[in-house]
């Protein structure tokens, strides 16, 4: 289980974009892809079947404890690649 906290921006985006905490948990614990970005953050992505297979993209700063979700969004670019 990945431990994390949400930045103020991530909390706001979660509400605005109607992203459930269950989807966040699934994306972090069983990602389709996980990679370190050029920004130094970890990027987790997962297709969410409840959103017609839209790809949830979570950006997490793993250099702080607890790890902090910087932002999260449905990535249209990745959804098109499917």
C-alpha positions as CSV (number, residue, x, y, z in Angstrom):
1,X,0.0,0.0,0.0
2,X,1.5,3.3,-1.1
3,X,1.4,6.0,1.6
4,X,0.8,9.5,0.4
5,X,-0.8,12.9,1.1
6,X,-2.5,15.2,-1.3
7,X,-1.3,18.7,-2.1
8,X,-3.9,21.5,-1.9
9,X,-3.9,21.5,-5.7
10,X,-4.4,17.7,-6.0
11,X,-7.4,17.9,-3.5
12,X,-9.0,20.6,-5.6
13,X,-8.4,18.7,-8.9
14,X,-9.8,15.5,-7.3
15,X,-13.1,17.4,-6.6
16,X,-13.2,19.3,-9.8
17,X,-12.4,16.3,-12.0
18,X,-14.6,13.9,-10.0
19,X,-11.7,11.5,-9.3
20,X,-12.5,8.9,-6.5
21,X,-10.1,7.9,-3.8
22,X,-10.6,4.3,-4.9
23,X,-9.2,5.2,-8.4
24,X,-6.2,6.9,-6.8
25,X,-5.6,3.8,-4.6
26,X,-5.8,1.4,-7.6
27,X,-3.6,3.6,-9.8
28,X,-0.9,3.8,-7.1
29,X,-1.0,0.2,-6.0
30,X,-1.6,-1.5,-9.3
31,X,-0.5,0.9,-12.0
32,X,-0.6,0.0,-15.7
33,X,2.7,2.0,-16.0
34,X,5.0,3.7,-13.5
35,X,8.0,5.8,-14.5
36,X,10.2,8.6,-13.2
37,X,9.6,11.8,-15.2
38,X,12.1,14.4,-16.4
39,X,10.6,16.5,-13.5
40,X,12.0,14.0,-11.0
41,X,8.5,13.0,-9.9
42,X,7.0,9.5,-10.2
43,X,4.2,9.2,-12.8
44,X,1.6,6.5,-12.4
45,X,-1.0,5.7,-15.0
46,X,-4.0,3.4,-15.1
47,X,-7.0,2.8,-17.3
48,X,-10.2,3.3,-15.3
49,X,-13.0,1.2,-16.6
50,X,-15.7,3.3,-14.8
51,X,-14.5,6.2,-16.9
52,X,-14.8,4.4,-20.2
53,X,-11.1,3.4,-20.0
54,X,-9.9,6.9,-19.5
55,X,-6.3,6.9,-18.3
56,X,-5.8,8.4,-14.8
57,X,-2.4,10.1,-14.5
58,X,-1.0,10.8,-11.0
59,X,2.2,12.8,-10.4
60,X,3.8,12.1,-7.1
61,X,6.8,13.7,-5.3
62,X,8.6,10.8,-3.7
63,X,11.4,12.9,-2.3
64,X,9.2,13.9,0.7
65,X,7.7,11.9,3.5
66,X,4.9,11.1,3.3
67,X,5.0,11.1,-0.5
68,X,2.9,13.9,-1.9
69,X,0.5,13.8,-4.9
70,X,1.3,16.9,-6.8
71,X,-1.5,16.6,-9.4
72,X,-3.9,14.1,-11.0
73,X,-5.9,14.2,-14.2
74,X,-7.3,12.1,-17.0
75,X,-4.7,12.1,-19.7
76,X,-6.3,12.4,-23.1
77,X,-3.0,11.9,-24.9
78,X,-2.5,8.5,-23.3
79,X,-6.2,7.5,-23.9
80,X,-5.7,8.1,-27.6
81,X,-2.7,5.8,-27.7
82,X,-4.7,2.8,-26.5
